[in-house]
Amino acid sequence: MSNTLKALVVTCPQCGKEHVWDTANRYRPFCSERCKMIDLGKWANEEYRVEQREQELPGDDHQA
């Protein structure tokens, strides 16, 4: 019986390149520093946004 482990292959969320998931890769889940920095730049430029739901304000009948 063989105890070989299959390497987990993932897709870089930035460029789409497939690469082996390696805990030694300090840029994971990205394949490289370049892809990580591109993604960070998009967050900094507000190209990505986390949706925030509007909270309902209490009506006039709920005022103290």
Rosetta blueprint (number, residue, H / E / L):
1 M L
2 S L
3 N L
4 T L
5 L L
6 K L
7 A L
8 L L
9 V E
10 V E
11 T E
12 C L
13 P L
14 Q L
15 C L
16 G L
17 K L
18 E E
19 H E
20 V E
21 W L
22 D L
23 T L
24 A L
25 N L
26 R L
27 Y L
28 R L
29 P L
30 F L
31 C L
32 S L
33 E H
34 R H
35 C H
36 K H
37 M H
38 I H
39 D H
40 L H
41 G H
42 K H
43 W H
44 A H
45 N L
46 E L
47 E L
48 Y L
49 R L
50 V L
51 E L
52 Q L
53 R L
54 E L
55 Q L
56 E L
57 L L
58 P L
59 G L
60 D H
61 D H
62 H H
63 Q L
64 A L
